[in-house]
Amino acid sequence: MGRSAYVQALGPVAARGQSDLELASDRLVTQLQRFREFAVLSADHPALVALHDGGSRAEAGTMLLRAADRSGAVLAAYLDRDGQVLAASEAGLPDWVRAGEPLRRAFDGALGVAHGPGPAGVARAFYFAAPSFSDDGQVRGALVVVVDVARLERDWRGSLPAVLFVDRGGEVFATNRSELLGWRREGAATLVSAEGAPREVQVRRPGGYTVWAQRFSPYIPARALRLEADLPVIGMTGVLLVDVAPAARLAALQAAVVAAGFCSSACCSGWRWSGAGRWRRPIRCWRRGSRRARGRWSRATWRCAARSPSGRRRRRR
């Protein structure tokens, strides 16, 4: 009965948690959307197009700086097909980006998205690379926009419940629990902290739900329902850990109510617990017992016994 009530109580918790996870995921994707649009809409700006015909780099750099300040981007840089920076809002584009996935995808004619270390002073960053097409339809360059993830987290850091955004390698890249940054999952029941310390997780699956029992942090529920949602737009998986303690308390309360109802029904039908692992009718004790044994029962108890079928038959006789 207790397990059934617990599984039933997990249903509303999972529904609310899934809603919270979708809300948190939409919030992050929406925050990144303006930087994505900045890259796509500005890639064909006249000041950047003119760079291929000897245009002013200073003018293009000023345009990028103004646009980066308006959008909140850390850095914006325009590169040619050879990976050379033609103009930038400021210096500092990491070398790995020039030969990395976002630019390769942009030079193939699609929007490139990546994440990793940022420029100096930025530990974690998202990168959007949008292609710039020439009149003949060929890609002639790409605009790269860099976003500081820590700035995005300021709006939802410390909020409830705990939400993690994990990359394809299983590493926590963004979260509203800063103590979990850099943690990565190894296997089904082990997480490794940013310092390299392994943390074991007890995984339970009541009723098809996934419940983690762990000691990650004082700000993470010791027993949490784990939910996840795939975010292919940014190459992440959203993970939510919501406390199952309310569900456990509700299940315990329901089990107690059912047990109390059963005991009350048994008493009013003339049954009593013998203490030897079985129920016995007090009316039988009256028939077989001594005067001393009969004295143990109160009048209220005998009134309950009289309402039972055997008691009614006794009165008719």
Phi and psi restraints in degrees (value plus and minus 20) as a CYANA .aco file:
   2 GLY   PHI     -83.7   -43.7
   2 GLY   PSI     -63.4   -23.4
   3 ARG   PHI     -85.8   -45.8
   3 ARG   PSI     -61.9   -21.9
   4 SER   PHI     -82.1   -42.1
   4 SER   PSI     -62.7   -22.7
   5 ALA   PHI     -85.6   -45.6
   5 ALA   PSI     -56.8   -16.8
   6 TYR   PHI     -85.0   -45.0
   6 TYR   PSI     -66.1   -26.1
   7 VAL   PHI     -83.1   -43.1
   7 VAL   PSI     -60.3   -20.3
   8 GLN   PHI     -85.0   -45.0
   8 GLN   PSI     -58.0   -18.0
   9 ALA   PHI     -91.4   -51.4
   9 ALA   PSI     -43.5    -3.5
  10 LEU   PHI     -90.6   -50.6
  10 LEU   PSI     -41.6    -1.6
  11 GLY   PHI     -77.9   -37.9
  11 GLY   PSI     -76.3   -36.3
  12 PRO   PHI     -82.2   -42.2
  12 PRO   PSI     -54.7   -14.7
  13 VAL   PHI     -83.0   -43.0
  13 VAL   PSI     -62.9   -22.9
  14 ALA   PHI     -85.8   -45.8
  14 ALA   PSI     -58.4   -18.4
  15 ALA   PHI     -84.9   -44.9
  15 ALA   PSI     -65.7   -25.7
  16 ARG   PHI     -86.2   -46.2
  16 ARG   PSI     -59.4   -19.4
  17 GLY   PHI     -84.3   -44.3
  17 GLY   PSI     -60.3   -20.3
  18 GLN   PHI     -83.8   -43.8
  18 GLN   PSI     -58.2   -18.2
  19 SER   PHI     -84.6   -44.6
  19 SER   PSI     -63.1   -23.1
  20 ASP   PHI     -84.1   -44.1
  20 ASP   PSI     -58.5   -18.5
  21 LEU   PHI     -86.2   -46.2
  21 LEU   PSI     -63.1   -23.1
  22 GLU   PHI     -83.5   -43.5
  22 GLU   PSI     -58.4   -18.4
  23 LEU   PHI     -84.8   -44.8
  23 LEU   PSI     -65.1   -25.1
  24 ALA   PHI     -85.9   -45.9
  24 ALA   PSI     -59.4   -19.4
  25 SER   PHI     -86.0   -46.0
  25 SER   PSI     -64.4   -24.4
  26 ASP   PHI     -82.5   -42.5
  26 ASP   PSI     -55.1   -15.1
  27 ARG   PHI     -83.5   -43.5
  27 ARG   PSI     -66.1   -26.1
  28 LEU   PHI     -86.0   -46.0
  28 LEU   PSI     -65.4   -25.4
  29 VAL   PHI     -82.1   -42.1
  29 VAL   PSI     -59.4   -19.4
  30 THR   PHI     -86.6   -46.6
  30 THR   PSI     -59.8   -19.8
  31 GLN   PHI     -81.0   -41.0
  31 GLN   PSI     -57.7   -17.7
  32 LEU   PHI     -99.5   -59.5
  32 LEU   PSI     -37.5     2.5
  33 GLN   PHI     -82.2   -42.2
  33 GLN   PSI     -58.1   -18.1
  34 ARG   PHI     -87.5   -47.5
  34 ARG   PSI     -51.5   -11.5
  35 PHE   PHI     -94.3   -54.3
  35 PHE   PSI     -55.2   -15.2
  36 ARG   PHI     -82.2   -42.2
  36 ARG   PSI     -65.7   -25.7
  37 GLU   PHI     -86.2   -46.2
  37 GLU   PSI     -57.0   -17.0
  38 PHE   PHI     -77.3   -37.3
  38 PHE   PSI     -66.2   -26.2
  39 ALA   PHI     -85.5   -45.5
  39 ALA   PSI     -64.4   -24.4
  40 VAL   PHI     -89.0   -49.0
  40 VAL   PSI     -64.4   -24.4
  41 LEU   PHI     -97.3   -57.3
  41 LEU   PSI     -44.3    -4.3
  42 SER   PHI    -117.8   -77.8
  42 SER   PSI     -27.6    12.4
  43 ALA   PHI     -83.0   -43.0
  43 ALA   PSI     -49.1    -9.1
  44 ASP   PHI    -125.7   -85.7
  44 ASP   PSI       5.7    45.7
  45 HIS   PHI     -82.4   -42.4
  45 HIS   PSI     120.6   160.6
  46 PRO   PHI     -75.2   -35.2
  46 PRO   PSI     -55.6   -15.6
  47 ALA   PHI     -86.0   -46.0
  47 ALA   PSI     -51.7   -11.7
  48 LEU   PHI    -101.4   -61.4
  48 LEU   PSI     -57.8   -17.8
  49 VAL   PHI     -82.1   -42.1
  49 VAL   PSI     -57.4   -17.4
  50 ALA   PHI     -85.6   -45.6
  50 ALA   PSI     -39.9     0.1
  51 LEU   PHI     -82.9   -42.9
  51 LEU   PSI     -47.4    -7.4
  52 HIS   PHI     -96.6   -56.6
  52 HIS   PSI     -31.8     8.2
  53 ASP   PHI    -138.1   -98.1
  53 ASP   PSI       5.8    45.8
  54 GLY   PHI      64.7   104.7
  54 GLY   PSI       2.3    42.3
  55 GLY   PHI     -87.0   -47.0
  55 GLY   PSI     150.8   190.8
  56 SER   PHI     -93.4   -53.4
  56 SER   PSI     102.5   142.5
  57 ARG   PHI     -92.2   -52.2
  57 ARG   PSI     -52.8   -12.8
  58 ALA   PHI     -84.7   -44.7
  58 ALA   PSI     -62.2   -22.2
  59 GLU   PHI     -84.7   -44.7
  59 GLU   PSI     -62.4   -22.4
  60 ALA   PHI     -85.9   -45.9
  60 ALA   PSI     -60.0   -20.0
  61 GLY   PHI     -84.3   -44.3
  61 GLY   PSI     -58.3   -18.3
  62 THR   PHI     -85.3   -45.3
  62 THR   PSI     -61.0   -21.0
  63 MET   PHI     -81.7   -41.7
  63 MET   PSI     -64.3   -24.3
  64 LEU   PHI     -85.9   -45.9
  64 LEU   PSI     -58.4   -18.4
  65 LEU   PHI     -84.3   -44.3
  65 LEU   PSI     -62.9   -22.9
  66 ARG   PHI     -84.6   -44.6
  66 ARG   PSI     -63.0   -23.0
  67 ALA   PHI     -87.7   -47.7
  67 ALA   PSI     -58.3   -18.3
  68 ALA   PHI     -85.3   -45.3
  68 ALA   PSI     -59.4   -19.4
  69 ASP   PHI     -85.2   -45.2
  69 ASP   PSI     -58.9   -18.9
  70 ARG   PHI     -88.6   -48.6
  70 ARG   PSI     -57.8   -17.8
  71 SER   PHI    -106.7   -66.7
  71 SER   PSI     -41.0    -1.0
  72 GLY   PHI      71.3   111.3
  72 GLY   PSI      -9.2    30.8
  73 ALA   PHI     -92.4   -52.4
  73 ALA   PSI     128.1   168.1
  74 VAL   PHI     -92.6   -52.6
  74 VAL   PSI     -59.8   -19.8
  75 LEU   PHI    -177.3  -137.3
  75 LEU   PSI     127.2   167.2
  76 ALA   PHI    -156.0  -116.0
  76 ALA   PSI     110.6   150.6
  77 ALA   PHI    -159.0  -119.0
  77 ALA   PSI     121.8   161.8
  78 TYR   PHI    -130.0   -90.0
  78 TYR   PSI     107.5   147.5
  79 LEU   PHI    -143.0  -103.0
  79 LEU   PSI     131.4   171.4
  80 ASP   PHI    -109.0   -69.0
  80 ASP   PSI    -195.4  -155.4
  81 ARG   PHI     -85.8   -45.8
  81 ARG   PSI     -40.6    -0.6
  82 ASP   PHI    -107.9   -67.9
  82 ASP   PSI     -19.0    21.0
  83 GLY   PHI      62.3   102.3
  83 GLY   PSI      -6.4    33.6
  84 GLN   PHI    -107.9   -67.9
  84 GLN   PSI     115.9   155.9
  85 VAL   PHI     -97.9   -57.9
  85 VAL   PSI      97.2   137.2
  86 LEU   PHI    -110.1   -70.1
  86 LEU   PSI     -51.8   -11.8
  87 ALA   PHI    -178.5  -138.5
  87 ALA   PSI     131.1   171.1
  88 ALA   PHI    -175.7  -135.7
  88 ALA   PSI     131.5   171.5
  89 SER   PHI     -86.2   -46.2
  89 SER   PSI     -51.7   -11.7
  90 GLU   PHI    -184.9  -144.9
  90 GLU   PSI     143.1   183.1
  91 ALA   PHI     -95.5   -55.5
  91 ALA   PSI     141.0   181.0
  92 GLY   PHI     104.8   144.8
  92 GLY   PSI     -12.4    27.6
  93 LEU   PHI     -84.2   -44.2
  93 LEU   PSI     103.1   143.1
  94 PRO   PHI     -78.6   -38.6
  94 PRO   PSI     125.4   165.4
  95 ASP   PHI     -84.3   -44.3
  95 ASP   PSI     -53.0   -13.0
  96 TRP   PHI     -85.5   -45.5
  96 TRP   PSI     -43.6    -3.6
  97 VAL   PHI     -90.2   -50.2
  97 VAL   PSI     -54.7   -14.7
  98 ARG   PHI     -84.4   -44.4
  98 ARG   PSI     -50.6   -10.6
  99 ALA   PHI    -131.3   -91.3
  99 ALA   PSI      -6.7    33.3
 100 GLY   PHI    -115.9   -75.9
 100 GLY   PSI    -194.7  -154.7
 101 GLU   PHI     -82.3   -42.3
 101 GLU   PSI     -61.3   -21.3
 102 PRO   PHI     -82.1   -42.1
 102 PRO   PSI     -61.4   -21.4
 103 LEU   PHI     -92.3   -52.3
 103 LEU   PSI     -58.5   -18.5
 104 ARG   PHI     -79.9   -39.9
 104 ARG   PSI     -61.9   -21.9
 105 ARG   PHI     -88.8   -48.8
 105 ARG   PSI     -59.2   -19.2
 106 ALA   PHI     -83.9   -43.9
 106 ALA   PSI     -60.2   -20.2
 107 PHE   PHI     -90.8   -50.8
 107 PHE   PSI     -34.6     5.4
 108 ASP   PHI    -106.5   -66.5
 108 ASP   PSI     -22.3    17.7
 109 GLY   PHI      78.2   118.2
 109 GLY   PSI     -10.2    29.8
 110 ALA   PHI    -140.2  -100.2
 110 ALA   PSI     149.1   189.1
 111 LEU   PHI     -97.9   -57.9
 111 LEU   PSI     106.5   146.5
 112 GLY   PHI    -116.2   -76.2
 112 GLY   PSI     116.1   156.1
 113 VAL   PHI    -150.3  -110.3
 113 VAL   PSI     114.0   154.0
 114 ALA   PHI    -173.1  -133.1
 114 ALA   PSI     148.4   188.4
 115 HIS   PHI    -163.1  -123.1
 115 HIS   PSI     135.6   175.6
 116 GLY   PHI     144.2   184.2
 116 GLY   PSI    -183.8  -143.8
 117 PRO   PHI     -82.6   -42.6
 117 PRO   PSI     123.0   163.0
 118 GLY   PHI    -117.4   -77.4
 118 GLY   PSI    -190.3  -150.3
 119 PRO   PHI     -83.1   -43.1
 119 PRO   PSI     159.7   199.7
 120 ALA   PHI     -75.2   -35.2
 120 ALA   PSI     108.6   148.6
 121 GLY   PHI      69.2   109.2
 121 GLY   PSI     -22.5    17.5
 122 VAL   PHI    -141.0  -101.0
 122 VAL   PSI      91.0   131.0
 123 ALA   PHI     -94.8   -54.8
 123 ALA   PSI     -59.1   -19.1
 124 ARG   PHI    -153.8  -113.8
 124 ARG   PSI     116.5   156.5
 125 ALA   PHI    -167.7  -127.7
 125 ALA   PSI     129.1   169.1
 126 PHE   PHI    -118.9   -78.9
 126 PHE   PSI     126.7   166.7
 127 TYR   PHI    -145.3  -105.3
 127 TYR   PSI     112.2   152.2
 128 PHE   PHI    -141.1  -101.1
 128 PHE   PSI     107.8   147.8
 129 ALA   PHI    -142.7  -102.7
 129 ALA   PSI      96.7   136.7
 130 ALA   PHI    -129.9   -89.9
 130 ALA   PSI     115.0   155.0
 131 PRO   PHI     -95.6   -55.6
 131 PRO   PSI     132.9   172.9
 132 SER   PHI    -135.8   -95.8
 132 SER   PSI     103.7   143.7
 133 PHE   PHI    -120.7   -80.7
 133 PHE   PSI     123.2   163.2
 134 SER   PHI    -104.2   -64.2
 134 SER   PSI     159.5   199.5
 135 ASP   PHI     -85.5   -45.5
 135 ASP   PSI     -47.0    -7.0
 136 ASP   PHI    -107.8   -67.8
 136 ASP   PSI     -13.4    26.6
 137 GLY   PHI      67.4   107.4
 137 GLY   PSI     -17.3    22.7
 138 GLN   PHI    -108.1   -68.1
 138 GLN   PSI     129.6   169.6
 139 VAL   PHI     -98.0   -58.0
 139 VAL   PSI     104.4   144.4
 140 ARG   PHI    -128.6   -88.6
 140 ARG   PSI     -36.1     3.9
 141 GLY   PHI    -192.3  -152.3
 141 GLY   PSI    -195.9  -155.9
 142 ALA   PHI    -171.6  -131.6
 142 ALA   PSI     122.3   162.3
 143 LEU   PHI    -122.0   -82.0
 143 LEU   PSI     104.9   144.9
 144 VAL   PHI    -127.8   -87.8
 144 VAL   PSI     108.0   148.0
 145 VAL   PHI    -136.1   -96.1
 145 VAL   PSI     111.0   151.0
 146 VAL   PHI    -130.1   -90.1
 146 VAL   PSI     112.1   152.1
 147 VAL   PHI    -140.7  -100.7
 147 VAL   PSI     109.9   149.9
 148 ASP   PHI    -102.0   -62.0
 148 ASP   PSI      97.5   137.5
 149 VAL   PHI     -87.5   -47.5
 149 VAL   PSI     -55.1   -15.1
 150 ALA   PHI     -80.3   -40.3
 150 ALA   PSI     -52.8   -12.8
 151 ARG   PHI     -87.2   -47.2
 151 ARG   PSI     -56.8   -16.8
 152 LEU   PHI     -88.5   -48.5
 152 LEU   PSI     -56.0   -16.0
 153 GLU   PHI     -90.7   -50.7
 153 GLU   PSI     -39.2     0.8
 154 ARG   PHI     -79.0   -39.0
 154 ARG   PSI     -52.4   -12.4
 155 ASP   PHI     -95.1   -55.1
 155 ASP   PSI     -41.1    -1.1
 156 TRP   PHI    -153.7  -113.7
 156 TRP   PSI      -5.3    34.7
 157 ARG   PHI     -90.9   -50.9
 157 ARG   PSI     113.0   153.0
 158 GLY   PHI      64.4   104.4
 158 GLY   PSI     -24.5    15.5
 159 SER   PHI     -93.2   -53.2
 159 SER   PSI     143.1   183.1
 160 LEU   PHI    -125.8   -85.8
 160 LEU   PSI     128.3   168.3
 161 PRO   PHI    -102.1   -62.1
 161 PRO   PSI    -193.2  -153.2
 162 ALA   PHI     -94.4   -54.4
 162 ALA   PSI     108.2   148.2
 163 VAL   PHI    -145.6  -105.6
 163 VAL   PSI     112.7   152.7
 164 LEU   PHI    -142.1  -102.1
 164 LEU   PSI     121.7   161.7
 165 PHE   PHI    -135.2   -95.2
 165 PHE   PSI      92.9   132.9
 166 VAL   PHI    -128.7   -88.7
 166 VAL   PSI     116.2   156.2
 167 ASP   PHI    -102.6   -62.6
 167 ASP   PSI    -197.5  -157.5
 168 ARG   PHI     -86.5   -46.5
 168 ARG   PSI     -41.7    -1.7
 169 GLY   PHI    -105.7   -65.7
 169 GLY   PSI     -18.1    21.9
 170 GLY   PHI      64.4   104.4
 170 GLY   PSI      -6.4    33.6
 171 GLU   PHI    -119.0   -79.0
 171 GLU   PSI     118.5   158.5
 172 VAL   PHI     -94.3   -54.3
 172 VAL   PSI      94.4   134.4
 173 PHE   PHI    -122.6   -82.6
 173 PHE   PSI     -49.9    -9.9
 174 ALA   PHI    -165.8  -125.8
 174 ALA   PSI     123.4   163.4
 175 THR   PHI    -185.8  -145.8
 175 THR   PSI     141.2   181.2
 176 ASN   PHI    -113.4   -73.4
 176 ASN   PSI      -8.6    31.4
 177 ARG   PHI    -145.3  -105.3
 177 ARG   PSI      74.4   114.4
 178 SER   PHI     -81.0   -41.0
 178 SER   PSI     -44.8    -4.8
 179 GLU   PHI     -88.6   -48.6
 179 GLU   PSI     -32.9     7.1
 180 LEU   PHI    -119.4   -79.4
 180 LEU   PSI     -18.1    21.9
 181 LEU   PHI     -83.1   -43.1
 181 LEU   PSI     115.1   155.1
 182 GLY   PHI      65.0   105.0
 182 GLY   PSI     -25.6    14.4
 183 TRP   PHI     -89.9   -49.9
 183 TRP   PSI     129.0   169.0
 184 ARG   PHI    -157.0  -117.0
 184 ARG   PSI     131.8   171.8
 185 ARG   PHI    -114.8   -74.8
 185 ARG   PSI     112.3   152.3
 186 GLU   PHI    -147.8  -107.8
 186 GLU   PSI      88.4   128.4
 187 GLY   PHI      61.2   101.2
 187 GLY   PSI    -191.3  -151.3
 188 ALA   PHI    -103.0   -63.0
 188 ALA   PSI     -43.2    -3.2
 189 ALA   PHI    -156.2  -116.2
 189 ALA   PSI       7.2    47.2
 190 THR   PHI    -159.1  -119.1
 190 THR   PSI     112.1   152.1
 191 LEU   PHI    -139.7   -99.7
 191 LEU   PSI     123.6   163.6
 192 VAL   PHI    -132.5   -92.5
 192 VAL   PSI     106.3   146.3
 193 SER   PHI     -91.4   -51.4
 193 SER   PSI     151.9   191.9
 194 ALA   PHI     -83.2   -43.2
 194 ALA   PSI     -44.9    -4.9
 195 GLU   PHI    -105.1   -65.1
 195 GLU   PSI     -25.0    15.0
 196 GLY   PHI      75.2   115.2
 196 GLY   PSI     -13.6    26.4
 197 ALA   PHI    -104.9   -64.9
 197 ALA   PSI     106.1   146.1
 198 PRO   PHI     -94.7   -54.7
 198 PRO   PSI     121.9   161.9
 199 ARG   PHI    -146.3  -106.3
 199 ARG   PSI     102.9   142.9
 200 GLU   PHI    -102.4   -62.4
 200 GLU   PSI     127.3   167.3
 201 VAL   PHI    -146.6  -106.6
 201 VAL   PSI     110.2   150.2
 202 GLN   PHI    -111.5   -71.5
 202 GLN   PSI      95.7   135.7
 203 VAL   PHI    -120.4   -80.4
 203 VAL   PSI     103.3   143.3
 204 ARG   PHI    -141.0  -101.0
 204 ARG   PSI     130.0   170.0
 205 ARG   PHI    -150.0  -110.0
 205 ARG   PSI      48.0    88.0
 206 PRO   PHI     -92.6   -52.6
 206 PRO   PSI     103.7   143.7
 207 GLY   PHI      41.8    81.8
 207 GLY   PSI       4.2    44.2
 208 GLY   PHI      70.1   110.1
 208 GLY   PSI     -27.9    12.1
 209 TYR   PHI    -104.3   -64.3
 209 TYR   PSI     137.2   177.2
 210 THR   PHI    -128.3   -88.3
 210 THR   PSI      98.4   138.4
 211 VAL   PHI    -138.1   -98.1
 211 VAL   PSI     107.3   147.3
 212 TRP   PHI    -120.8   -80.8
 212 TRP   PSI     111.6   151.6
 213 ALA   PHI    -130.7   -90.7
 213 ALA   PSI      97.2   137.2
 214 GLN   PHI    -175.6  -135.6
 214 GLN   PSI     154.8   194.8
 215 ARG   PHI    -153.7  -113.7
 215 ARG   PSI      38.4    78.4
 216 PHE   PHI     -91.2   -51.2
 216 PHE   PSI     -66.5   -26.5
 217 SER   PHI    -182.4  -142.4
 217 SER   PSI     134.1   174.1
 218 PRO   PHI     -82.7   -42.7
 218 PRO   PSI     -37.8     2.2
 219 TYR   PHI    -119.9   -79.9
 219 TYR   PSI     -12.4    27.6
 220 ILE   PHI    -134.8   -94.8
 220 ILE   PSI     109.8   149.8
 221 PRO   PHI     -75.9   -35.9
 221 PRO   PSI     116.7   156.7
 222 ALA   PHI     -83.0   -43.0
 222 ALA   PSI     -54.1   -14.1
 223 ARG   PHI    -145.1  -105.1
 223 ARG   PSI      93.5   133.5
 224 ALA   PHI    -150.6  -110.6
 224 ALA   PSI     120.4   160.4
 225 LEU   PHI     -98.9   -58.9
 225 LEU   PSI     107.1   147.1
 226 ARG   PHI    -121.0   -81.0
 226 ARG   PSI     103.7   143.7
 227 LEU   PHI    -145.0  -105.0
 227 LEU   PSI     132.9   172.9
 228 GLU   PHI    -165.6  -125.6
 228 GLU   PSI     137.5   177.5
 229 ALA   PHI    -165.0  -125.0
 229 ALA   PSI     114.5   154.5
 230 ASP   PHI    -100.8   -60.8
 230 ASP   PSI     116.3   156.3
 231 LEU   PHI    -144.3  -104.3
 231 LEU   PSI      57.2    97.2
 232 PRO   PHI     -85.4   -45.4
 232 PRO   PSI     -41.7    -1.7
 233 VAL   PHI     -82.1   -42.1
 233 VAL   PSI     -54.8   -14.8
 234 ILE   PHI    -135.5   -95.5
 234 ILE   PSI     -14.1    25.9
 235 GLY   PHI      48.8    88.8
 235 GLY   PSI      15.6    55.6
 236 MET   PHI    -149.7  -109.7
 236 MET   PSI     147.4   187.4
 237 THR   PHI    -144.1  -104.1
 237 THR   PSI     104.1   144.1
 238 GLY   PHI    -104.3   -64.3
 238 GLY   PSI     111.7   151.7
 239 VAL   PHI    -145.5  -105.5
 239 VAL   PSI     112.1   152.1
 240 LEU   PHI    -140.7  -100.7
 240 LEU   PSI     116.9   156.9
 241 LEU   PHI    -138.7   -98.7
 241 LEU   PSI      89.5   129.5
 242 VAL   PHI    -135.7   -95.7
 242 VAL   PSI     120.5   160.5
 243 ASP   PHI     -84.6   -44.6
 243 ASP   PSI     113.4   153.4
 244 VAL   PHI    -121.1   -81.1
 244 VAL   PSI     -16.2    23.8
 245 ALA   PHI     -78.5   -38.5
 245 ALA   PSI     -62.5   -22.5
 246 PRO   PHI     -79.5   -39.5
 246 PRO   PSI     -58.1   -18.1
 247 ALA   PHI     -86.3   -46.3
 247 ALA   PSI     -59.6   -19.6
 248 ALA   PHI     -85.1   -45.1
 248 ALA   PSI     -60.7   -20.7
 249 ARG   PHI     -85.2   -45.2
 249 ARG   PSI     -61.8   -21.8
 250 LEU   PHI     -83.9   -43.9
 250 LEU   PSI     -60.8   -20.8
 251 ALA   PHI     -84.4   -44.4
 251 ALA   PSI     -61.0   -21.0
 252 ALA   PHI     -84.2   -44.2
 252 ALA   PSI     -60.0   -20.0
 253 LEU   PHI     -84.7   -44.7
 253 LEU   PSI     -63.8   -23.8
 254 GLN   PHI     -83.2   -43.2
 254 GLN   PSI     -61.1   -21.1
 255 ALA   PHI     -84.0   -44.0
 255 ALA   PSI     -59.1   -19.1
 256 ALA   PHI     -86.0   -46.0
 256 ALA   PSI     -59.7   -19.7
 257 VAL   PHI     -84.5   -44.5
 257 VAL   PSI     -62.9   -22.9
 258 VAL   PHI     -84.2   -44.2
 258 VAL   PSI     -62.1   -22.1
 259 ALA   PHI     -84.4   -44.4
 259 ALA   PSI     -61.2   -21.2
 260 ALA   PHI     -84.8   -44.8
 260 ALA   PSI     -59.9   -19.9
 261 GLY   PHI     -84.4   -44.4
 261 GLY   PSI     -57.8   -17.8
 262 PHE   PHI     -86.0   -46.0
 262 PHE   PSI     -64.8   -24.8
 263 CYS   PHI     -83.8   -43.8
 263 CYS   PSI     -60.4   -20.4
 264 SER   PHI     -84.2   -44.2
 264 SER   PSI     -61.5   -21.5
 265 SER   PHI     -84.4   -44.4
 265 SER   PSI     -60.1   -20.1
 266 ALA   PHI     -85.3   -45.3
 266 ALA   PSI     -59.3   -19.3
 267 CYS   PHI     -86.9   -46.9
 267 CYS   PSI     -65.1   -25.1
 268 CYS   PHI     -91.5   -51.5
 268 CYS   PSI     -38.4     1.6
 269 SER   PHI    -109.5   -69.5
 269 SER   PSI     -15.3    24.7
 270 GLY   PHI      75.6   115.6
 270 GLY   PSI      -7.7    32.3
 271 TRP   PHI    -119.6   -79.6
 271 TRP   PSI     133.0   173.0
 272 ARG   PHI    -160.6  -120.6
 272 ARG   PSI     134.8   174.8
 273 TRP   PHI    -103.5   -63.5
 273 TRP   PSI     104.5   144.5
 274 SER   PHI    -100.8   -60.8
 274 SER   PSI     -35.4     4.6
 275 GLY   PHI      64.1   104.1
 275 GLY   PSI     -23.9    16.1
 276 ALA   PHI    -133.0   -93.0
 276 ALA   PSI       2.7    42.7
 277 GLY   PHI      67.5   107.5
 277 GLY   PSI      -1.7    38.3
 278 ARG   PHI    -172.9  -132.9
 278 ARG   PSI     138.7   178.7
 279 TRP   PHI    -113.1   -73.1
 279 TRP   PSI     123.1   163.1
 280 ARG   PHI    -153.5  -113.5
 280 ARG   PSI     128.5   168.5
 281 ARG   PHI    -103.0   -63.0
 281 ARG   PSI     112.6   152.6
 282 PRO   PHI     -87.7   -47.7
 282 PRO   PSI     -43.6    -3.6
 283 ILE   PHI     -85.1   -45.1
 283 ILE   PSI     -51.6   -11.6
 284 ARG   PHI     -90.2   -50.2
 284 ARG   PSI     -55.7   -15.7
 285 CYS   PHI     -83.5   -43.5
 285 CYS   PSI     -53.9   -13.9
 286 TRP   PHI     -85.4   -45.4
 286 TRP   PSI     -58.2   -18.2
 287 ARG   PHI     -92.2   -52.2
 287 ARG   PSI     -61.8   -21.8
 288 ARG   PHI    -117.3   -77.3
 288 ARG   PSI     -40.9    -0.9
 289 GLY   PHI    -101.1   -61.1
 289 GLY   PSI     149.4   189.4
 290 SER   PHI    -105.3   -65.3
 290 SER   PSI     156.2   196.2
 291 ARG   PHI     -83.2   -43.2
 291 ARG   PSI     -54.5   -14.5
 292 ARG   PHI     -86.2   -46.2
 292 ARG   PSI     -60.3   -20.3
 293 ALA   PHI     -88.0   -48.0
 293 ALA   PSI     -56.8   -16.8
 294 ARG   PHI     -86.7   -46.7
 294 ARG   PSI     -46.0    -6.0
 295 GLY   PHI     -91.7   -51.7
 295 GLY   PSI     -31.7     8.3
 296 ARG   PHI     -94.5   -54.5
 296 ARG   PSI     -38.5     1.5
 297 TRP   PHI    -117.8   -77.8
 297 TRP   PSI     114.1   154.1
 298 SER   PHI    -100.6   -60.6
 298 SER   PSI     146.6   186.6
 299 ARG   PHI     -83.2   -43.2
 299 ARG   PSI     -56.3   -16.3
 300 ALA   PHI     -82.9   -42.9
 300 ALA   PSI     -57.5   -17.5
 301 THR   PHI     -85.6   -45.6
 301 THR   PSI     -61.1   -21.1
 302 TRP   PHI     -90.1   -50.1
 302 TRP   PSI     -49.2    -9.2
 303 ARG   PHI     -85.5   -45.5
 303 ARG   PSI     -59.1   -19.1
 304 CYS   PHI     -83.1   -43.1
 304 CYS   PSI     -62.7   -22.7
 305 ALA   PHI     -85.3   -45.3
 305 ALA   PSI     -54.4   -14.4
 306 ALA   PHI     -86.5   -46.5
 306 ALA   PSI     -44.2    -4.2
 307 ARG   PHI     -98.3   -58.3
 307 ARG   PSI     -33.7     6.3
 308 SER   PHI     -92.1   -52.1
 308 SER   PSI     141.9   181.9
 309 PRO   PHI     -76.8   -36.8
 309 PRO   PSI     -60.0   -20.0
 310 SER   PHI     -87.1   -47.1
 310 SER   PSI     -54.9   -14.9
 311 GLY   PHI     -87.0   -47.0
 311 GLY   PSI     -58.6   -18.6
 312 ARG   PHI     -86.2   -46.2
 312 ARG   PSI     -59.0   -19.0
 313 ARG   PHI     -83.6   -43.6
 313 ARG   PSI     -56.9   -16.9
 314 ARG   PHI     -84.2   -44.2
 314 ARG   PSI     -60.3   -20.3
 315 ARG   PHI     -87.7   -47.7
 315 ARG   PSI     -56.8   -16.8
 316 ARG   PHI     -85.5   -45.5
 316 ARG   PSI     -56.7   -16.7
